């Protein structure tokens, strides 16, 4: 069983390195120098990300696993409600976004990543990650591999958000103020 856990964390590290490298400015500049232009880089990156995510999840699915827990009664309902909140947050993150730009089907204005402060982005800077973490971590029926996959993904979201924010700070002068006002993953509770 420990072998599976080690493989999940090692493959997660490899996935994170590949995913972050292909999203880096250095990789984009290399692709642009080879003649690939926006929005095609983002489209290829989106397809590549989906493919590598599927490979990683498929790899983890084939590792030896064992059940960890299965909640019942009120705990089951509470965890499903938390997961539904995660789905709502993740979906709300897409409302103010131009989906065609996000997927790489059209060019972003100014050739920079869009800086959005509307909707759910007024409360958290990374609502897609927040929603995904709630969905993964609040699973009411969890196996050893499932929990470790959720933990690896959550660590990746936190680290990946830092890389994303460096890029946003370089591209948008107003991002530093936004970063100070709005929490990264958990909204502030206001009176």
C-alpha positions in Angstrom: 0.0 0.0 0.0 2.8 2.4 0.8 4.2 1.8 -2.7 1.0 3.2 -4.1 1.2 6.3 -1.9 4.8 6.9 -2.9 3.9 6.5 -6.6 1.0 9.0 -6.3 3.2 11.6 -4.7 6.1 11.1 -7.2 3.8 11.1 -10.2 2.1 14.1 -8.8 5.4 15.9 -8.5 6.2 15.0 -12.1 2.8 16.1 -13.2 3.2 19.4 -11.4 6.6 20.1 -12.9 5.4 19.4 -16.4 2.2 21.3 -16.0 3.9 24.4 -14.5 6.8 24.3 -17.0 4.4 24.2 -20.0 2.5 27.1 -18.5 5.7 29.2 -17.9 6.6 32.4 -19.8 9.9 30.7 -20.8 8.0 27.9 -22.6 5.6 30.3 -24.2 8.5 32.5 -25.5 10.2 29.3 -26.9 6.9 28.3 -28.7 6.4 31.9 -30.0 10.0 31.8 -31.3 9.2 28.6 -33.2 6.3 30.3 -34.9 3.3 29.3 -32.7 1.1 32.3 -31.9 -1.6 33.1 -29.4 -4.3 31.8 -29.0 -3.0 28.5 -30.4 -0.4 28.0 -27.6 -3.2 28.2 -25.0 -5.4 25.8 -27.0 -2.5 23.3 -27.3 -1.7 23.8 -23.6 -5.4 23.2 -22.6 -5.5 20.0 -24.7 -2.1 18.8 -23.3 -3.3 19.6 -19.7 -6.5 17.5 -20.1 -4.5 14.7 -21.7 -1.8 14.6 -19.0 -4.4 14.9 -16.2 -6.2 11.9 -17.6 -3.0 10.0 -17.8 -2.1 10.8 -14.2 -5.6 9.9 -12.9 -5.6 6.7 -15.0 -2.1 5.8 -13.6 -3.3 6.3 -10.0 -6.5 4.4 -10.7 -4.5 1.3 -11.6 -2.4 1.3 -8.4 -3.2 -1.1 -5.5 -5.7 0.7 -3.2 -7.9 0.0 -0.2 -10.9 1.7 1.3 -10.2 4.3 4.0 -13.7 5.3 5.1 -17.3 5.7 3.9 -19.4 8.3 5.8 -23.0 7.7 6.4 -26.0 9.6 7.8 -25.5 13.3 8.6 -21.8 13.2 7.9 -22.4 11.9 4.4 -24.9 14.7 3.8 -22.6 17.3 5.2 -19.7 16.2 3.0 -21.9 16.0 -0.1 -23.1 19.5 0.7 -19.5 20.7 0.9 -18.8 19.1 -2.4 -21.8 20.8 -4.0 -20.5 24.1 -2.6 -17.2 23.3 -4.3 -19.0 22.7 -7.6 -20.9 26.0 -7.3 -17.7 27.9 -6.6 -15.8 26.3 -9.5 -18.7 27.0 -11.8 -19.1 30.6 -10.6 -15.4 31.1 -11.5 -16.3 30.6 -15.1 -19.1 33.1 -15.3 -17.0 36.3 -15.7 -14.4 34.5 -17.9 -14.4 34.6 -21.7 -14.5 30.8 -22.3 -13.1 31.2 -25.8 -10.0 33.0 -24.4 -9.7 30.6 -21.5 -9.6 27.6 -23.8 -7.4 29.2 -26.4 -10.0 29.6 -29.1 -9.5 33.3 -29.4 -6.8 35.9 -28.6 -7.0 37.8 -25.3 -7.0 41.5 -25.4 -3.5 42.9 -24.9 -2.0 39.4 -25.2 -2.0 39.0 -21.4 -3.9 36.7 -19.1 -7.2 38.5 -18.3 -7.3 40.1 -14.9 -10.8 39.6 -13.5 -12.2 41.0 -10.3 -15.9 40.5 -10.9 -18.2 37.8 -9.5 -16.6 35.3 -7.2 -13.2 36.8 -7.9 -14.2 39.6 -5.5 -14.0 37.2 -2.7 -11.2 34.7 -3.6 -8.4 35.0 -6.1 -8.4 31.3 -7.1 -12.0 30.1 -7.0 -11.5 27.3 -9.5 -8.8 25.8 -7.2 -10.9 26.5 -4.0 -13.9 24.7 -5.6 -11.7 21.7 -6.8 -10.1 21.3 -3.4 -13.6 21.2 -1.7 -14.8 18.6 -4.2 -11.7 16.4 -3.7 -11.2 16.7 0.0 -14.8 16.4 1.1 -15.4 13.1 -0.7 -17.7 11.1 1.7 -16.3 7.8 0.4 -12.5 7.8 0.4 -9.8 5.3 -0.4 -6.1 5.6 0.6 -5.2 6.5 -3.0 -8.2 8.9 -3.4 -7.2 10.8 -0.3 -3.5 11.0 -1.4 -4.5 12.1 -4.9 -6.7 14.8 -3.3 -3.8 16.0 -1.1 -1.3 16.0 -4.0 -3.7 18.0 -6.1 -4.4 20.4 -3.3 -0.7 21.0 -2.8 -0.3 21.5 -6.5 -3.1 24.1 -6.6 -1.5 26.1 -3.8 2.0 26.0 -5.4 0.5 26.5 -8.9 -1.4 29.5 -7.7 1.9 31.1 -6.6 3.4 30.7 -10.1 0.2 32.1 -11.6 0.3 35.1 -9.3 3.9 35.9 -10.3 2.8 36.0 -13.9 -0.2 38.2 -13.1 2.0 40.6 -11.1 4.3 40.9 -14.0 1.5 41.5 -16.5 -0.9 43.7 -14.4 0.2 46.6 -12.2 -3.1 46.6 -10.2 -2.7 42.9 -9.3 -0.6 43.7 -6.2 -3.4 45.7 -4.6 -5.9 43.0 -5.5 -3.6 40.4 -3.9 -3.6 42.4 -0.7 -7.3 42.9 -0.6 -8.6 39.5 -1.6 -7.6 36.2 0.0 -6.3 33.4 -2.2 -8.6 30.5 -1.4 -10.8 31.1 1.6 -13.0 34.2 1.6 -12.9 36.6 4.6 -15.9 36.4 6.9 -17.2 40.0 7.2 -19.5 41.4 9.7 
